[in-house]
């Protein structure tokens, strides 16, 4: 199937302000792009692109004073398959893990796995290592954290999610990541598009989605404690240690977000 993804973000700036934007479809899905996801700015502004330390495509520019809009649209080929459920995927001993996964065992800005170690082992120490343990963590987060946009806070950490028991998809993912790392399972945060193709439609406006991946059985596996069921129509934008590494936009000065539109839906046949 084909998915139509895109966004329109409109800001108000008091003065010319540097920005970093991480909104391109991830390089691992570039071969699926039928039309390029080129970012268009209004008013027209020159920008340059680069790869960050995690391989994500980023753009940098100086937004002009006043109203400033970023937009993009793309058509993406998608297999139309739900997330894999790797029942039986083994957990690797730390000494056997590939070197590139070790970073994702460490505490990070929003995923304080060191502070959650005792809690994690109390809750999940009796579970079987591997996918069963990850599934238990995902189920626990899904069942014990309530979802709501009113509870969104850009600086909320995994420890605070555990204490408050509420948040948005990013918070579900941060808590899942921190608990997995505390159990010696490499986990990394993901952001991207998630079309509403296989569940009841949400009454809330569409937004970018947050989930995470764990390294089990020799490869990275998708985990989504917010939705907690295998989903169809997931298009990755970026991966990192947590949301601090993959912020959709980072602005270096005061601004107001005036409008936010995200699109992820099936493209009708021509």
N, C-alpha and C positions, 0 to 999 in steps of 0.2 A: 504494500500500500504506500501511498504518498501522504506526507504530513506537511501542512502549511504552518510554519512557525515564524514568529517575529515579535517586535515590540515597538512601542512609541513611548519615550520618556521625555518629559518636559520639565525643565528647571528654570528657576529665576535666580540670577546672580547679581550681586551688588557691584561687582568689579570683575575684570578679567581674572579667571581662576583656573589653575591647572587641574586636570582630571586624568585618571586612569580608568579605562573601561574594559571590562572582561565580559564580552557578550557574544563573541564569535562561537559558532558550533565547534566543539572539540576536534582536534586534528584527527582523532581516531574515527570520526564520522565524515571526514571531508569527502571521501569517495562516494558517500551517499547523497551529497548535495547535487540536486538537479539544477538549481539556480543559486548563484553565490549569495551569501548572507552579508553583503557589503553594507557597512554602516553609512548612513547619510545624515549629515548634520544640517540644521537650519537655525540661524544663518550658516551658510557654507563656511566651514572652518578646516584648515589643513590639520591632518593628524598623521602620526607615524605608528607602525605596528611592530611588535616584538614578541618573543616567547619568554615567559617568566621561568623561574627555576624549576617549576613543575611541568613545563612544556605547554602551558595554556597560552592561547593567543590573546594578547592584550593590545590596546591602543592608548596613545597618550596625546593630549591636546591641551590648548588653553581656551576655555570657554569664554566667549565675549560677555560683557556686562549686558544685563537684560534677560529676556526670555530666550531659552536655548533648548532645541529639541534634537534628540537622537532617535533614529528609526532604522529598522531593517526588516526585510521579509525574505524567506527562503522556502524552497520546496525540498523536502528530504525524503529519500527512499527509506522505508522501514520494513523489516520482515514481518511486522504484525504479530510477533510472538511475545508471550508474557515473560517476565523475568524468570530466569532459571532458578529452580529450587534444588540445590545440590545435596540432597539427602546422602549422608555418608561421607561428605567431604572431610578429610582429616585435618586436624590442627597440627602444625609443624612445631617441633621443639625450637626454642629461640635460637639455639646454636646451629640449626639447620636452615634457618630462613635466609633467602637471598639478601644480599647487602642492601639493595635498593628499598627493601620493605622495612628496615630497622627504624627509619625515621618515624614511621607510623605506629611505633610502639611507645613513643615518648609523649609526655604531657605537652599540651600546646595552649595557646591563649584562651580558647573557649572550651577546651577539653582537658580538665585537670585530672587526668587518670591517676596521678599519684595521691590526690586527696580522696579518691573514690575506691582505692584498692581494697580497703577493709570491707566496705559495703559490698563491692562486687563479689568478693570471695564468700561473704556470708550468704548472699542471695543465690549465687550460681556455682559455688564450689562443688556441689554435689551433682551437677549436670555432667553428661558425657562430653569430653573435649571434642571440638570440631563443630560441624553444622548444628548439632543438637544444642550446644551451648549458645551459639549465636542466635538461633531461633528462640531460645528461652529468653535471652536478653531483649530481643526485638519485641517479643510478646509482652514482657514485663513493662517495657517503656510504653507500648501502645495502650496497655490496660491501665497504667497508673498516671499517665500525663494526659490532660485535657487539651484539646485543640481550640484556639481562638485567636483571631487577628488582634483583638483588643489587648492580648497579653504579649504582643511582640515588643521586644526591646533590643536594640542593636548591640548592647554590651552584655546581654544575658549569657551566663556560662552554664556548663553542664551541672556544676554543683548547685547553682541557683535553680535550674530546672528541677533537679531532684527535690529541692526544698519546697519550691512553689507548686510543683506538679501541674504546670500548665505552660502553654507556649504555642509556637507555630512549627512548621515542618523542620526548620533549621534547628530548633531546640530539641525536637525528638531525635534528630540525627546526631547532634552534639552529645547528648546523653548516651546514646547507643555507642558512639565512637569511644567515649571515655570509658565506659564499662568494658567494652571489648579489649581495649588496650590494657586496662587493669588486669585482665585475664590472660595477658600475653598473646593476644590476637592482633596482628597489624590491622589498622582500620584507618580509612581516609575519607574525608568529607567530599561530597559531590554536589554540584548545582547544575540545573538544566531545565529543559521544558518537559512537562508531563501532560499529555493530552488526556481529556476525560473520555476515554473510549470504552471502558469496561467496568463502570461503576455508576452509581447515581450521580447526576450532575450537581455540582456545588452551587449553592445560592450566592456564594461570594465571587467577586470578579477574579478572573484567572490571574495567576501570579507565576513567577519562576518557582521551581520546586527544589527542595533539599533532601538528599538521602545519603547513604554512605556505602562503602565497599569494604569487605574484609578479605584477607589473603588466607585461603584455605585450599588444600588439595592442589597446590602448585599454581593457582591463579586467583585473580580478584573476582569476588562475587558480590552482587547487588543485594543490599538490605534496605528496607524502607519501613521503619517502625511507625511512621505516621499513617500510611495506608494499610500496611501489614498484610497485603495480599499481592501476589504477582501481578504486575501492571503491564499494559501494552502502551506503546507510544512514548517511550522515554528517550529524550535526545540530550546527551551530555553537552554541557558547555565547559565546565572546568572542574579540576580536582585539586585538593590541597590538604593540609593538616586539619584545618577547620575553616569557618567562614571568613576569617581574617585574611586568608590566602586567596580567596576566590570571590571577593566582593564584586557585585555587578558593576558598581561605580565607586570610585574613591575620589573625593573632592578635597582640595587643599585650600579651603576658604568657605565663608558663609554662603548658604544657598537655601532655596526652598524647592521641594519637589512639587510641581503644580499638577502634573498628570502622569499616570502610570497605566499603560495598557500592554498586556501580554497575550499572544495568540499561539495556540497549539491545537490544531484540529485536522481532520482528514480533508485532503484536497479532493474535491469532486472530480470525476473523470472528465477529460476535455471533450 
